Amino acid sequence: MSTTPTDTDRQQSFAETALRLGGKSEEEARRMGAVDRADEQVEHMFAPQYQTVNSPVHKAAWEKRVPIELFMPPPLPASAPCDGAMDRSFEVVRRHREAGTLFDEHKKISTTVLGDLAQAGYWGMLIDPKYGGQGAPFQRFTRFLTRVAVQDATCAGLASVHGCIGAVDPVRTFGSPEQKARFLPRLASGEALSGFALTEPGAGSDLTAMRTRAVLVGDHYEVTGEKLFITNAVPGRSVGLVVKIDEKPAVLVVELPREENEQFQMVNYGLYALKHTWNRGLKFNRLPVPKENLLVPRQGDGLTIAYHGLNLGRLSLCATAAGSMRAMLANLLPWAHFRRTYGAPIETRELVKRRVARMAGLIVACDALTAWGSYLIDQGYRGELECIVAKIFGSEAQKEAAIELFMKTHGGRSFLHGHTFGDNVHELLAPCIYEGEGEVLGLAFFKSLLKEHGKQFFEPIGKAFQAAGIAKPNLANPRHAWVVKRELWAYTRWLVGQKFGGRQVDSVPGIDPRLAGHLSFAQDQFGSFGREISAAMAKHQLKLADRQCRMAELSSRVQDTITLLVTALHAHQKRDEVTTAAADIVCQDLRRKLTGERPSDAYFRDLSKLADTIVGGGFEAIAGAPVAEILMKYPQ
Ligand SMILES: Cc1cc2nc3c(=O)[nH]c(=O)nc-3n(C[C@H](O)[C@H](O)[C@H](O)COP(=O)(O)OP(=O)(O)OC[C@H]3O[C@@H](n4cnc5c(N)ncnc54)[C@H](O)[C@@H]3O)c2cc1C
């Protein structure tokens, strides 16, 4: 019996349709559909030109020209009104770090430091001045976080927890005028510090498994459930709490009681990562929360709010990684100078030089991704794809820098108590997990990248088969092919256009020849991504969702190409030799990763030359970074 698509069919998301047709359980299809719809609702919050389908990454992959101008943010204005508060805040962190007074008796950032930062205006950086904040543009904020992270990564992390994923972004973006007036002044002054409570014991990567619920009882909600791994979870502080209300995700701004009681308890555990701040579980048993604290987005639901803040948090994470790596490089150099083996300092050895140059390259790439993504946010873009690239690259770069470059160069001393690596190893690795584990995020990136193409060409084919009652389509069967002839023709036209329609390749006037090579390489790579992704969709069809390794492989290649492009253009704009040489190294590394080529001798010479310059004090980016005493020093 032939059927026509019903309204319900039309309301199903692409993922939902695919999963249902692919034989997934009703439950999985329903849950993935919910995530997908939340995602689409976030998309609709943005004007069409700023949505994911019109983002630089989407355009580069699917259109016939890489919009280079969208990958190259203009330089920041020399000054802005928020600069004073940033300088004062930086001084607070620097002063307490130098005096050894950052932490209290629990080794957490002390309330004195939090208070001094509040005085300096730190907690209101992203809040409009009319509510007492500094109104910092996001690009300025992330550049500032890098500066702070060189001094202390936890302080930088807390600014992001409070401002991006905590209560600030949800209230300033989704709050009603009354909610903004009620919450923002206290969030700006630091009277109310905040965190973000989404993860639960049974719901981390899979947010659809969330169980915490809020029920309206009279003039308040009663919250019942449990949250886990919540950073900045301290009695009396606030959290953006993600709950389910009538089975739909929602966000309540919750002021945690000052003391534990029957309705609210903390779950304490030993956590190695983020050890200088409180990270706890939260248990709620009918905790009353005023009903006026519910944030009601114009579009979407609680996940819409959560995703919005997470985007900003992901860029902040990359900015913080750029700061932590500066601190690592600044500490690696004196040691490499001091340590002699076989009669010469290890800084003269090619293996060590490679690490120095690679670390500089990673720093420049993180700076580039942070500046680019933050600029797009300031322009009004959703930034979904761009923030994921920055998050994954930043966290992986920091992991590599810590283990492959920093730890190995410091040898056995890396593991001494008091050593920057040994003392901070968990801090340096955890960003790979929080705000979305990297590989799972890479799949999300890929899914968002192909969604529109799927909707345009594959969904109509699936729906035509469904309407014709064909459960197992086979295009070799003439009857099946006939059913989708119109849809196939549209797809063939697209494919032929991609293959033979020609692509515009742009150059940038005055660009250094090394960077120009990377620019053309990136544009060349983008020339085939659309077809490759489409081929994977055509080959695996509705089973693509299960081909995670293929999706991860394609996703990672697109991400690497973006990083390469953004880094080359960033260096071009900086126009200084060390940044260009460092960008060139990381771009060469990415190109070899993409092509599988072996490194040339010229590449090794480039590494050595750059490292010699950095060893000689030529890398401005690490100037002023604090340097710890060399441990177990010995007479030479
Ligand atoms: C230091 C720290 C601070 C944190 N701070 C906060 C906070 O402030 N607020 C908050 O809400 N949360 C916070 N978290 C929680 C963090 O966001 C989660 O740990 C993270 O999202 C991963 O969730 P999970 O630990 O439950 O991993 P799981 O969901 O158990 O996943 C484990 C792994 O399984 C694999 N996996 C899972 N699903 C799939 C799939 N569908 N396909 C393929 N592989 C899969 C992935 O490799 C994944 O990483 C924090 C965590 C840490 C460590």
The ligand as an SDF file (V2000), in Angstrom:
LIG
                    3D

 53 58  0  0  0  0  0  0  0  0999 V2000
   37.2960   18.0700   35.8340 C   0  0  0  0  0  0  0  0  0  0  0  0
   35.8940   17.9760   35.3340 C   0  0  0  0  0  0  0  0  0  0  0  0
   35.0300   19.0630   35.4400 C   0  0  0  0  0  0  0  0  0  0  0  0
   33.7120   18.9580   34.9950 C   0  0  0  0  0  0  0  0  0  0  0  0
   32.8530   20.0190   35.1970 N   0  0  0  0  0  0  0  0  0  0  0  0
   31.5520   19.8860   34.8560 C   0  0  0  0  0  0  0  0  0  0  0  0
   30.6100   20.9300   35.1590 C   0  0  0  0  0  0  0  0  0  0  0  0
   30.9720   21.9890   35.6940 O   0  0  0  0  0  0  0  0  0  0  0  0
   29.3050   20.7330   34.8480 N   0  0  0  0  0  0  0  0  0  0  0  0
   28.8650   19.5970   34.2480 C   0  0  0  0  0  0  0  0  0  0  0  0
   27.6690   19.4890   33.9770 O   0  0  0  0  0  0  0  0  0  0  0  0
   29.7300   18.5800   33.9430 N   0  0  0  0  0  0  0  0  0  0  0  0
   31.0480   18.7030   34.2480 C   0  0  0  0  0  0  0  0  0  0  0  0
   31.9400   17.6780   33.9710 N   0  0  0  0  0  0  0  0  0  0  0  0
   31.4410   16.4650   33.3440 C   0  0  0  0  0  0  0  0  0  0  0  0
   31.9240   16.3150   31.9140 C   0  0  0  0  0  0  0  0  0  0  0  0
   31.3080   17.2650   31.0740 O   0  0  0  0  0  0  0  0  0  0  0  0
   31.6290   14.8600   31.4890 C   0  0  0  0  0  0  0  0  0  0  0  0
   32.5410   14.0610   32.2200 O   0  0  0  0  0  0  0  0  0  0  0  0
   31.7890   14.6440   30.0150 C   0  0  0  0  0  0  0  0  0  0  0  0
   30.7690   15.3000   29.2980 O   0  0  0  0  0  0  0  0  0  0  0  0
   31.7390   13.1540   29.6500 C   0  0  0  0  0  0  0  0  0  0  0  0
   30.6660   12.5260   30.2670 O   0  0  0  0  0  0  0  0  0  0  0  0
   30.9070   11.1780   31.1240 P   0  0  0  0  0  0  0  0  0  0  0  0
   32.0390   11.4150   32.0570 O   0  0  0  0  0  0  0  0  0  0  0  0
   29.6150   10.7740   31.6990 O   0  0  0  0  0  0  0  0  0  0  0  0
   31.3920   10.1440   30.0400 O   0  0  0  0  0  0  0  0  0  0  0  0
   30.4790    8.9590   29.4000 P   0  0  0  0  0  0  0  0  0  0  0  0
   29.1910    9.4930   28.8950 O   0  0  0  0  0  0  0  0  0  0  0  0
   30.4560    7.8480   30.3750 O   0  0  0  0  0  0  0  0  0  0  0  0
   31.3720    8.5780   28.2000 O   0  0  0  0  0  0  0  0  0  0  0  0
   32.6300    7.9130   28.3540 C   0  0  0  0  0  0  0  0  0  0  0  0
   33.2070    7.7290   26.9900 C   0  0  0  0  0  0  0  0  0  0  0  0
   32.4530    6.7660   26.2560 O   0  0  0  0  0  0  0  0  0  0  0  0
   32.5320    7.0630   24.8980 C   0  0  0  0  0  0  0  0  0  0  0  0
   31.1710    7.2590   24.3720 N   0  0  0  0  0  0  0  0  0  0  0  0
   30.0820    7.7050   25.0190 C   0  0  0  0  0  0  0  0  0  0  0  0
   29.0090    7.7310   24.2160 N   0  0  0  0  0  0  0  0  0  0  0  0
   29.4310    7.3090   23.0110 C   0  0  0  0  0  0  0  0  0  0  0  0
   28.7960    7.1190   21.7500 C   0  0  0  0  0  0  0  0  0  0  0  0
   27.4880    7.3880   21.5600 N   0  0  0  0  0  0  0  0  0  0  0  0
   29.5630    6.6900   20.7390 N   0  0  0  0  0  0  0  0  0  0  0  0
   30.8600    6.4360   20.8940 C   0  0  0  0  0  0  0  0  0  0  0  0
   31.5060    6.5760   22.0600 N   0  0  0  0  0  0  0  0  0  0  0  0
   30.8120    7.0100   23.1090 C   0  0  0  0  0  0  0  0  0  0  0  0
   33.3410    8.3520   24.7480 C   0  0  0  0  0  0  0  0  0  0  0  0
   34.6970    8.1250   24.5280 O   0  0  0  0  0  0  0  0  0  0  0  0
   33.1560    8.9820   26.1110 C   0  0  0  0  0  0  0  0  0  0  0  0
   34.0730    9.9240   26.4490 O   0  0  0  0  0  0  0  0  0  0  0  0
   33.2710   17.7710   34.4040 C   0  0  0  0  0  0  0  0  0  0  0  0
   34.1410   16.6840   34.2660 C   0  0  0  0  0  0  0  0  0  0  0  0
   35.4360   16.7830   34.7340 C   0  0  0  0  0  0  0  0  0  0  0  0
   36.3430   15.6110   34.5920 C   0  0  0  0  0  0  0  0  0  0  0  0
  1  2  1  0
  2  3  1  0
  2 52  2  0
  3  4  2  0
  4  5  1  0
  4 50  1  0
  5  6  2  0
  6  7  1  0
  6 13  1  0
  7  8  2  0
  7  9  1  0
  9 10  1  0
 10 11  2  0
 10 12  1  0
 12 13  2  0
 13 14  1  0
 14 15  1  0
 14 50  1  0
 15 16  1  0
 16 17  1  0
 16 18  1  0
 18 19  1  0
 18 20  1  0
 20 21  1  0
 20 22  1  0
 22 23  1  0
 23 24  1  0
 24 25  2  0
 24 26  1  0
 24 27  1  0
 27 28  1  0
 28 29  2  0
 28 30  1  0
 28 31  1  0
 31 32  1  0
 32 33  1  0
 33 34  1  0
 33 48  1  0
 34 35  1  0
 35 36  1  0
 35 46  1  0
 36 37  1  0
 36 45  1  0
 37 38  2  0
 38 39  1  0
 39 40  1  0
 39 45  2  0
 40 41  1  0
 40 42  2  0
 42 43  1  0
 43 44  2  0
 44 45  1  0
 46 47  1  0
 46 48  1  0
 48 49  1  0
 50 51  2  0
 51 52  1  0
 52 53  1  0
M  END
$$$$
